[in-house]
């Protein structure tokens, strides 16, 4: 049954099992099909891509997000699930490109110039891919000029900026000013995140939103989508 495959896929995302060799967070499930095997099985059964992503991968990550917020899960648990979903999305990528399934939007993400921290950014990128966004990760220590150039060329719907240090977060404001100078500010929603920043700082520099973490970013993006509908 297709429903059984999707339910198993969701549960294995929650368990953070990427392949059949993984144990699972709550119990030893070694040897049973995990996220990658179940994603392939779903493809073989010709289950719609939207069902695989929405009811399997994304639904599983929503539970993981709830558990993380409730402090039932910790960062290693969340990372295991996020990485499993990220690899499943890579498996689905050629099928998505060949289909008429639309992504929720194009998202560029980067850690600003002078900052080489990327764990939080990487988690956000994985979660966004799992939620159905097309993500272009520019990496760490990225200059305002490069970011604005990519915005001009790729025309993304969203731009995510990360900074861990108070000494580098000023780069976020510079990027927003450079977007304004190039007539691009009104064409992209700017989200900021990282240990150094806050909701108050987002308002100060004119960003559209501050996101606590990847799960919060998805909620913010969903709110944007609802407002646009």
RALIN-V143610 format. One record per residue. N is the residue number from 1. RES is the residue in three letters. NEAR is the number of other C-alpha atoms within 8 Angstrom. Layout:
N_RES_NEAR + N_RES_NEAR
//
This chain:
1_UNK_4 + 2_UNK_8 + 3_UNK_6 + 4_UNK_7 + 5_UNK_11 + 6_UNK_14 + 7_UNK_10 + 8_UNK_10 + 9_UNK_15 + 10_UNK_14 + 11_UNK_9 + 12_UNK_14 + 13_UNK_18 + 14_UNK_12 + 15_UNK_10 + 16_UNK_15 + 17_UNK_17 + 18_UNK_16 + 19_UNK_10 + 20_UNK_13 + 21_UNK_7 + 22_UNK_11 + 23_UNK_10 + 24_UNK_12 + 25_UNK_9 + 26_UNK_5 + 27_UNK_6 + 28_UNK_7 + 29_UNK_9 + 30_UNK_9 + 31_UNK_7 + 32_UNK_7 + 33_UNK_9 + 34_UNK_13 + 35_UNK_15 + 36_UNK_13 + 37_UNK_10 + 38_UNK_13 + 39_UNK_12 + 40_UNK_9 + 41_UNK_9 + 42_UNK_13 + 43_UNK_10 + 44_UNK_7 + 45_UNK_7 + 46_UNK_6 + 47_UNK_10 + 48_UNK_7 + 49_UNK_11 + 50_UNK_8 + 51_UNK_10 + 52_UNK_13 + 53_UNK_12 + 54_UNK_10 + 55_UNK_13 + 56_UNK_15 + 57_UNK_15 + 58_UNK_12 + 59_UNK_10 + 60_UNK_15 + 61_UNK_13 + 62_UNK_9 + 63_UNK_9 + 64_UNK_12 + 65_UNK_10 + 66_UNK_8 + 67_UNK_10 + 68_UNK_12 + 69_UNK_8 + 70_UNK_7 + 71_UNK_7 + 72_UNK_7 + 73_UNK_11 + 74_UNK_8 + 75_UNK_7 + 76_UNK_6 + 77_UNK_10 + 78_UNK_13 + 79_UNK_10 + 80_UNK_11 + 81_UNK_16 + 82_UNK_15 + 83_UNK_10 + 84_UNK_14 + 85_UNK_15 + 86_UNK_12 + 87_UNK_10 + 88_UNK_11 + 89_UNK_10 + 90_UNK_8 + 91_UNK_10 + 92_UNK_9 + 93_UNK_8 + 94_UNK_8 + 95_UNK_8 + 96_UNK_10 + 97_UNK_7 + 98_UNK_6 + 99_UNK_6 + 100_UNK_6 + 101_UNK_7 + 102_UNK_4 + 103_UNK_8 + 104_UNK_7 + 105_UNK_10 + 106_UNK_12 + 107_UNK_13 + 108_UNK_13 + 109_UNK_15 + 110_UNK_15 + 111_UNK_17 + 112_UNK_17 + 113_UNK_11 + 114_UNK_7 + 115_UNK_12 + 116_UNK_7 + 117_UNK_9 + 118_UNK_9 + 119_UNK_6 + 120_UNK_10 + 121_UNK_11 + 122_UNK_8 + 123_UNK_11 + 124_UNK_12 + 125_UNK_12 + 126_UNK_12 + 127_UNK_15 + 128_UNK_13 + 129_UNK_12 + 130_UNK_14 + 131_UNK_11 + 132_UNK_10 + 133_UNK_12 + 134_UNK_11 + 135_UNK_11 + 136_UNK_8 + 137_UNK_8 + 138_UNK_10 + 139_UNK_9 + 140_UNK_12 + 141_UNK_11 + 142_UNK_13 + 143_UNK_8 + 144_UNK_12 + 145_UNK_8 + 146_UNK_8 + 147_UNK_12 + 148_UNK_11 + 149_UNK_8 + 150_UNK_9 + 151_UNK_11 + 152_UNK_8 + 153_UNK_6 + 154_UNK_6 + 155_UNK_9 + 156_UNK_11 + 157_UNK_10 + 158_UNK_12 + 159_UNK_12 + 160_UNK_12 + 161_UNK_13 + 162_UNK_13 + 163_UNK_16 + 164_UNK_12 + 165_UNK_9 + 166_UNK_9 + 167_UNK_5 + 168_UNK_12 + 169_UNK_14 + 170_UNK_8 + 171_UNK_10 + 172_UNK_11 + 173_UNK_10 + 174_UNK_9 + 175_UNK_12 + 176_UNK_12 + 177_UNK_8 + 178_UNK_11 + 179_UNK_11 + 180_UNK_10 + 181_UNK_7 + 182_UNK_7 + 183_UNK_7 + 184_UNK_11 + 185_UNK_10 + 186_UNK_7 + 187_UNK_7 + 188_UNK_11 + 189_UNK_11 + 190_UNK_11 + 191_UNK_14 + 192_UNK_14 + 193_UNK_15 + 194_UNK_11 + 195_UNK_7 + 196_UNK_10 + 197_UNK_14 + 198_UNK_8 + 199_UNK_9 + 200_UNK_6 + 201_UNK_8 + 202_UNK_14 + 203_UNK_10 + 204_UNK_7 + 205_UNK_9 + 206_UNK_8 + 207_UNK_13 + 208_UNK_9 + 209_UNK_11 + 210_UNK_12 + 211_UNK_12 + 212_UNK_8 + 213_UNK_10 + 214_UNK_13 + 215_UNK_10 + 216_UNK_9 + 217_UNK_12 + 218_UNK_11 + 219_UNK_8 + 220_UNK_10 + 221_UNK_8 + 222_UNK_8 + 223_UNK_8 + 224_UNK_8 + 225_UNK_8 + 226_UNK_7 + 227_UNK_6 + 228_UNK_5 + 229_UNK_4
//
